[in-house]
Structure formats: C-alpha cells, structure tokens
Amino acid sequence: MENTFAIRLLSARKMAGMSLQKLADALGNVVTKQSLNKYEQGVMKPDSTLLVKLSSVLNVPVDFFYAESTVTVELTNPDYRKHSSRISATQKAAIEEKSRTLLERYLELENLLNLNEKTSYFEFNEEIITPDDAEKAARKLREDWDLGYDPIPDVVAMLEDKGYKVIEIDAQEKFDGLSAEVNGLKVIVLNGNLYEGNNCRKRFTALHELAHHSLKFPEGMEHKIEEKLCHVFASTVLYPSEMAKKELHSERFHFYENELILIKERWGISISAIFHTALRLSIINDYVFRNLNINYRSRGYHKDNNEPGKYLSQEKPVRFLRLVYFALGKGLISVNEAAYYTGDSVWEFRKSMKQLA
C-alpha cells in the first residue's frame, strides 16, 4: 500500500506540473520538499489531514493515491503536433503522465470487460516525400475505409470505431495533440481545453496525428517538412482533391465569404485549410493566396474560434465513458470505482447518473 501511494503521489505531482518545492509551497509549507520526496520514495506516509490537502492541491480524489492498477502502461514514441519546442520539459511530462494515467484506466477497464475487439489501423507502405504522395495516401485511406467522396460526419468517432484509442486531456494552449503507442495500441491524444467551438481544428488535428501513425517518411527528413506533409494528408482526407477541384473550379481571382462558409460547414474543414488546398491544387496562384490570407487576418479570423461558420459534429471521444457505464451496468464495478475511472469525485459522478432501468 505504501508503495502504491508513493507511485501515485509522484504521478499526481507530474500531472500537476509541480516540482517538490512548488508542491511544498502550494501546501503552505506545512511539509518540506524533503518529506515529500520521502513520501514518493515510499519511506514515509502522510497523515490524513495532509492527504486531504494533497488531494485538493493536486486536483485528484483521495482514492487516487491508493488505487492499484492491474495493467502496466508505457507511452512510447510520443510525437507532438507543432509548437512542441514551446512546451517545457515539465509540461511535456505532465501531458504524458496525464495520458498514461488515463490510458491505464482505459486498458484496465477493457481487461475487466474481457474485450478483444479487432482494430482496422490504416497503414500506407510507400514513402511520403512530396505533397502528391500524401494526397495519394489520403485517397487510399478513403478507399480502404469505404468513405467514398462524402464528408466525414465525425472524425473522432470514426477513429474510435477503427480501434484507435482517442483521449482528451487538460493541457496548456501550446499543446494541440500527439500520437503515441501504448502496449502495441495506437493512441491519439487531444487537448480538451483547446477546441471548444472549433470542431474543424479538432478534426484536422486528429487526422494529422493519424498521419504520424500511418505514414512513412524518409529518415532524416526535416520535422517542418514532415509536418506539412501530414497537413496535406489531413486536408485531403477531409476534403478530397476531386471534390475540391469540382467545387472551387480553376483559375479563380475572387472568393466570397458565404461560399467558403458553405464549403466549411459541409466538409468540416477550416477556411484557412481551404485556401491551402486551393493553392496546392493550382486553383489559385501565390498572389491570390497571399491576398486571401491578408484579408483573412485583417478580419481577425486567424484568432481562436473567430473564423465564421460552424461544423456541427460532436468530435469527442466517448468510447471510454461508454465502457465505464457498461461495466457499471453489468455490476463489474461499483459507483465509487466508476468515479475513479472517470476521474470525478463520487459526488460528481453520482450527480451525473440517470439510471433508466
């Protein structure tokens, strides 16, 4: 039990992005950082009063410190989408620990339910060097997954249906998302704080992370170039080139806002990404592209959630929560255990329950 507490305390501190000294300060220095270190080493244990304070400061239920996991989870090959250089080592550690802890519960729940569902991961075996290669891979995905040329109603739901573990965590705005593997499973992590009212960006990020899972790039390729090719893949999956050419037509000089909103709301792709698609397909030239972006920015559309038009889809991972209620309904877990899995307090979870039968 002491060892479990030590492991959990270290995990909670990492998720909070705190050093030992920072945690001691947040606790009002009622305990020293040296004592906190001893708790994490498993050689000392706090009293009940300090335990409650630790729970409050680290924003985890008291039960979290004593929950023993039946699975071991390691997050391997985490690959961040853009701005990763602006995320500190401490922030990265918090992101990865939050992801690891949630996935630990996820896999534990699957084992409890004895689930052995098949995955339909997409893999493209040709090397991606040019935008045309990325476009070819996007066409192959639509073919393999029988998507045709229709808009994708909900990208996150589609990825969960194919067996990808898609999760959301609370993180700072510099973090968009990452791809990683856990125990041989493919994982996509999204920032749950970032996309409110901006489903297009969330769809794009999820597919961008799918590209990191699915595509092969030459060894030594510059990260910036790899990211751009992932952008092309994501854009083309959302808005097939054949349909873009048909709807946007060629050799255009003008675009009107209402037309772009209609395209955005049909395909679930941002207006900014439409501009890039039009340029890549030679529907517009560099001069028109620059003017479009100047006007776009002058109207403030580049700011968060300020672009006109809304794509109405949920774009929220729900499979994990469904499994919690499934296990609860089968009597495999208690309400207290269900609250632990969701990360809520027992009171919060009970308040959200609405049993029908």
C-alpha positions as CSV (number, residue, x, y, z in Angstrom):
1,M,0.0,0.0,0.0
2,E,2.9,2.4,0.9
3,N,4.5,1.7,-2.5
4,T,1.2,2.3,-4.3
5,F,0.8,5.6,-2.5
6,A,4.4,6.6,-3.5
7,I,3.8,5.8,-7.1
8,R,0.5,7.6,-7.2
9,L,1.8,10.7,-5.4
10,L,4.7,11.0,-8.0
11,S,2.1,10.5,-10.8
12,A,-0.2,13.2,-9.4
13,R,2.7,15.7,-9.0
14,K,3.8,15.1,-12.5
15,M,0.3,15.6,-13.9
16,A,0.1,18.9,-11.9
17,G,3.5,20.0,-13.4
18,M,4.9,20.7,-10.0
19,S,8.4,20.3,-8.6
20,L,8.7,19.1,-5.0
21,Q,9.4,22.6,-3.8
22,K,6.4,24.0,-5.7
23,L,4.2,21.4,-4.2
24,A,5.5,22.2,-0.7
25,D,4.8,25.9,-1.3
26,A,1.3,25.1,-2.6
27,L,0.7,23.2,0.6
28,G,1.6,26.3,2.7
29,N,4.9,24.7,3.7
30,V,3.3,22.5,6.3
31,V,5.6,19.8,4.9
32,T,9.1,20.2,3.5
33,K,10.2,19.1,0.0
34,Q,12.5,16.6,1.7
35,S,9.5,15.0,3.4
36,L,7.5,15.0,0.1
37,N,10.5,13.2,-1.5
38,K,10.4,10.6,1.2
39,Y,6.7,10.0,0.5
40,E,7.5,9.5,-3.1
41,Q,10.3,7.1,-2.2
42,G,7.8,5.1,0.0
43,V,9.7,5.5,3.2
44,M,7.2,7.9,4.9
45,K,3.4,8.3,4.7
46,P,1.4,11.4,5.3
47,D,-1.3,11.7,8.0
48,S,-5.0,12.0,6.9
49,T,-5.0,15.9,7.2
50,L,-2.1,16.2,4.8
51,L,-3.6,13.6,2.5
52,V,-6.7,15.7,2.1
53,K,-4.6,18.7,1.3
54,L,-2.5,16.8,-1.3
55,S,-5.8,15.7,-2.9
56,S,-7.0,19.3,-3.1
57,V,-3.7,20.9,-4.3
58,L,-3.0,18.1,-6.9
59,N,-6.7,18.0,-8.0
60,V,-7.1,14.2,-7.7
61,P,-9.6,12.3,-5.4
62,V,-8.1,10.9,-2.2
63,D,-8.9,7.4,-3.6
64,F,-6.5,8.1,-6.5
65,F,-3.5,7.7,-4.1
66,Y,-4.4,4.1,-3.2
67,A,-5.8,2.8,-6.5
68,E,-3.7,-0.2,-7.6
69,S,-3.6,-0.8,-11.3
70,T,-3.8,-4.3,-12.9
71,V,-2.0,-3.1,-16.1
72,T,1.3,-1.6,-16.8
73,V,1.2,1.3,-19.3
74,E,4.2,2.9,-21.0
75,L,3.7,5.8,-23.5
76,T,6.2,5.1,-26.4
77,N,7.3,7.3,-29.3
78,P,5.2,10.4,-28.4
79,D,5.1,12.7,-31.4
80,Y,3.7,16.2,-30.8
81,R,1.9,18.3,-33.4
82,K,3.6,21.7,-33.8
83,H,4.7,24.2,-31.1
84,S,6.5,21.3,-29.2
85,S,9.6,23.4,-28.9
86,R,7.4,25.9,-26.9
87,I,6.4,23.2,-24.4
88,S,8.7,22.9,-21.5
89,A,10.1,19.6,-20.2
90,T,7.8,19.8,-17.2
91,Q,4.8,20.5,-19.3
92,K,5.6,17.5,-21.6
93,A,6.0,15.3,-18.5
94,A,2.5,16.5,-17.3
95,I,0.9,15.8,-20.7
96,E,2.5,12.4,-21.0
97,E,1.6,11.4,-17.4
98,K,-2.0,12.5,-17.8
99,S,-2.2,10.5,-21.0
100,R,-0.5,7.4,-19.4
101,T,-2.8,7.5,-16.3
102,L,-6.0,7.8,-18.4
103,L,-4.8,5.0,-20.7
104,E,-4.0,2.8,-17.7
105,R,-7.6,3.1,-16.6
106,Y,-8.8,2.6,-20.2
107,L,-6.9,-0.7,-20.7
108,E,-7.8,-1.9,-17.2
109,L,-11.5,-1.4,-18.0
110,E,-11.1,-3.3,-21.3
111,N,-9.5,-6.2,-19.5
112,L,-12.2,-6.2,-16.9
113,L,-14.8,-6.4,-19.6
114,N,-12.8,-9.1,-21.4
115,L,-12.9,-7.1,-24.6
116,N,-10.8,-8.2,-27.5
117,E,-12.1,-6.1,-30.4
118,K,-10.3,-6.1,-33.7
119,T,-8.5,-3.0,-35.0
120,S,-8.6,-1.6,-38.5
121,Y,-5.5,0.5,-38.5
122,F,-4.6,2.3,-41.7
123,E,-1.1,1.8,-43.0
124,F,0.4,3.3,-46.2
125,N,3.6,1.4,-47.1
126,E,5.0,3.8,-49.7
127,E,7.4,6.5,-48.5
128,I,6.0,10.0,-48.3
129,I,8.3,12.6,-49.9
130,T,6.0,15.0,-51.8
131,P,2.5,16.5,-51.3
132,D,1.4,14.2,-54.1
133,D,2.5,11.2,-52.1
134,A,0.5,12.5,-49.0
135,E,-2.5,13.0,-51.3
136,K,-2.2,9.5,-52.6
137,A,-2.1,8.1,-49.1
138,A,-5.3,10.1,-48.2
139,R,-7.1,8.7,-51.3
140,K,-6.0,5.2,-50.2
141,L,-7.4,5.7,-46.7
142,R,-10.8,6.8,-48.1
143,E,-10.7,3.7,-50.3
144,D,-9.7,1.3,-47.5
145,W,-12.3,2.6,-45.1
146,D,-15.1,2.9,-47.8
147,L,-15.5,6.7,-47.3
148,G,-16.1,7.4,-51.0
149,Y,-16.2,11.1,-51.7
150,D,-18.6,12.0,-48.9
151,P,-18.0,14.3,-46.0
152,I,-16.9,12.5,-42.8
153,P,-19.6,13.1,-40.2
154,D,-17.4,12.7,-37.1
155,V,-13.6,12.0,-37.4
156,V,-13.1,11.2,-33.8
157,A,-15.9,8.6,-33.8
158,M,-14.6,7.1,-37.0
159,L,-11.1,6.7,-35.4
160,E,-12.5,5.1,-32.3
161,D,-14.6,2.7,-34.5
162,K,-11.3,1.7,-36.2
163,G,-9.7,0.8,-32.9
164,Y,-7.6,3.9,-32.2
165,K,-7.5,5.0,-28.6
166,V,-8.6,8.6,-28.8
167,I,-8.4,10.5,-25.5
168,E,-8.7,14.1,-24.3
169,I,-6.6,15.7,-21.5
170,D,-6.5,19.1,-19.9
171,A,-3.4,20.9,-21.1
172,Q,-2.0,24.4,-21.9
173,E,-2.9,26.0,-25.2
174,K,0.5,25.4,-26.8
175,F,-0.4,21.7,-27.0
176,D,-2.6,20.6,-29.9
177,G,-2.2,16.9,-29.9
178,L,0.2,13.9,-30.1
179,S,0.4,10.4,-31.4
180,A,1.9,7.6,-29.4
181,E,1.8,3.9,-28.8
182,V,0.8,2.1,-25.7
183,N,1.3,-1.7,-25.3
184,G,1.2,-2.1,-29.1
185,L,-2.0,0.0,-29.5
186,K,-2.2,3.3,-31.4
187,V,-3.1,6.3,-29.4
188,I,-4.2,9.9,-30.3
189,V,-4.2,12.5,-27.5
190,L,-6.1,15.8,-28.0
191,N,-6.1,18.9,-25.8
192,G,-9.6,19.0,-24.3
193,N,-9.2,22.7,-23.4
194,L,-8.4,23.9,-27.0
195,Y,-11.2,23.1,-29.4
196,E,-14.4,24.5,-27.8
197,G,-16.4,25.8,-30.7
198,N,-13.8,24.8,-33.2
199,N,-14.5,21.3,-34.4
200,C,-12.7,21.8,-37.7
201,R,-9.4,22.3,-35.9
202,K,-10.0,19.2,-33.8
203,R,-10.9,17.0,-36.8
204,F,-7.8,18.3,-38.6
205,T,-5.5,17.6,-35.6
206,A,-6.9,14.1,-35.1
207,L,-6.2,13.3,-38.8
208,H,-2.8,14.9,-38.5
209,E,-1.9,12.6,-35.7
210,L,-3.3,9.7,-37.7
211,A,-0.8,10.6,-40.4
212,H,2.0,10.2,-37.9
213,H,0.7,6.7,-37.1
214,S,0.2,5.7,-40.7
215,L,2.7,7.2,-43.0
216,K,6.4,6.5,-43.5
217,F,8.8,9.4,-44.1
218,P,12.5,9.3,-45.2
219,E,15.0,9.0,-42.4
220,G,16.4,12.5,-41.6
221,M,13.5,14.4,-43.1
222,E,13.2,17.9,-41.6
223,H,10.4,17.9,-39.0
224,K,8.9,21.0,-40.5
225,I,8.5,19.3,-43.9
226,E,7.1,16.2,-42.3
227,E,4.5,18.3,-40.5
228,K,3.5,20.0,-43.8
229,L,3.0,16.6,-45.5
230,C,0.8,15.5,-42.5
231,H,-1.2,18.7,-43.1
232,V,-1.7,17.7,-46.7
233,F,-2.8,14.3,-45.7
234,A,-5.3,15.6,-43.1
235,S,-6.7,18.2,-45.5
236,T,-7.2,15.7,-48.3
237,V,-8.9,13.1,-46.1
238,L,-11.3,15.9,-45.0
239,Y,-11.8,17.4,-48.5
240,P,-10.9,15.1,-51.3
241,S,-9.0,16.8,-54.2
242,E,-11.5,15.6,-56.7
243,M,-14.3,17.4,-54.8
244,A,-12.2,20.5,-54.2
245,K,-11.5,20.8,-57.9
246,K,-15.1,20.3,-58.8
247,E,-16.5,22.8,-56.2
248,L,-13.8,25.5,-56.3
249,H,-13.1,25.4,-60.0
250,S,-9.8,26.6,-61.5
251,E,-8.2,30.0,-62.2
252,R,-10.1,32.0,-59.7
253,F,-9.4,35.5,-58.6
254,H,-12.1,36.0,-56.0
255,F,-13.6,34.1,-53.2
256,Y,-16.7,35.2,-51.2
257,E,-17.1,34.5,-47.5
258,N,-20.6,32.9,-47.9
259,E,-19.3,30.4,-50.4
260,L,-16.4,29.4,-48.1
261,I,-18.7,29.1,-45.1
262,L,-20.9,26.7,-47.1
263,I,-17.9,24.6,-48.0
264,K,-16.6,24.6,-44.4
265,E,-20.0,23.6,-43.0
266,R,-20.4,20.8,-45.5
267,W,-16.9,19.2,-45.2
268,G,-15.8,20.2,-41.7
269,I,-12.6,21.9,-42.9
270,S,-11.4,25.4,-42.0
271,I,-11.5,28.3,-44.4
272,S,-7.7,28.6,-43.9
273,A,-7.2,25.0,-44.9
274,I,-9.4,25.6,-48.0
275,F,-7.0,28.3,-49.1
276,H,-4.0,26.0,-48.8
277,T,-5.9,23.2,-50.7
278,A,-6.8,25.7,-53.5
279,L,-3.1,26.7,-53.8
280,R,-1.8,23.2,-53.7
281,L,-4.2,22.1,-56.5
282,S,-3.3,25.2,-58.6
283,I,-6.8,26.6,-58.4
284,I,-5.3,29.8,-57.2
285,N,-1.7,31.2,-57.6
286,D,0.6,32.6,-54.9
287,Y,-0.5,36.1,-55.4
288,V,-4.2,35.3,-54.8
289,F,-3.3,33.1,-51.9
290,R,-1.3,36.0,-50.2
291,N,-4.3,38.4,-50.7
292,L,-6.7,35.9,-49.3
293,N,-4.6,35.5,-46.2
294,I,-4.1,39.2,-45.8
295,N,-7.8,39.8,-45.9
296,Y,-8.4,36.8,-43.6
297,R,-6.0,38.1,-41.0
298,S,-7.2,41.7,-41.3
299,R,-10.7,40.5,-40.2
300,G,-9.3,38.7,-37.2
301,Y,-10.3,35.2,-38.5
302,H,-6.9,33.7,-37.6
303,K,-7.7,34.2,-33.9
304,D,-9.0,31.4,-31.8
305,N,-12.6,30.5,-32.7
306,N,-13.1,33.7,-34.7
307,E,-13.4,32.1,-38.1
308,P,-17.0,32.3,-39.4
309,G,-19.1,29.2,-39.9
310,K,-19.6,26.2,-37.6
311,Y,-19.3,22.5,-38.3
312,L,-21.8,20.7,-36.2
313,S,-20.4,17.4,-35.0
314,Q,-19.6,16.1,-31.6
315,E,-15.8,15.2,-32.3
316,K,-15.5,14.0,-28.7
317,P,-14.1,10.6,-27.7
318,V,-16.8,8.7,-26.0
319,R,-15.8,5.0,-26.0
320,F,-14.0,5.1,-22.7
321,L,-17.0,6.6,-20.9
322,R,-19.4,4.1,-22.6
323,L,-17.2,1.3,-21.2
324,V,-17.4,2.8,-17.7
325,Y,-21.2,2.7,-17.8
326,F,-21.2,-0.7,-19.5
327,A,-19.1,-2.1,-16.6
328,L,-21.3,-0.4,-14.1
329,G,-24.4,-1.7,-15.7
330,K,-23.0,-5.3,-15.6
331,G,-22.2,-4.9,-11.9
332,L,-18.5,-5.4,-12.5
333,I,-17.6,-2.1,-10.8
334,S,-19.2,0.0,-8.1
335,V,-20.2,3.6,-8.3
336,N,-17.0,4.5,-6.4
337,E,-14.9,2.6,-8.9
338,A,-16.7,4.2,-11.8
339,A,-15.9,7.6,-10.3
340,Y,-12.3,6.6,-10.1
341,Y,-12.2,5.6,-13.7
342,T,-13.7,8.9,-14.9
343,G,-11.5,10.9,-12.6
344,D,-14.6,12.5,-10.9
345,S,-15.4,12.6,-7.2
346,V,-18.0,10.1,-6.2
347,W,-20.4,13.0,-5.5
348,E,-19.9,14.4,-9.0
349,F,-20.3,11.0,-10.7
350,R,-23.5,10.2,-8.7
351,K,-24.9,13.6,-9.7
352,S,-24.4,12.7,-13.4
353,M,-26.0,9.3,-13.2
354,K,-29.5,8.9,-14.5
355,Q,-30.5,5.2,-14.3
356,L,-33.4,4.2,-16.6
357,A,-33.7,0.5,-15.7
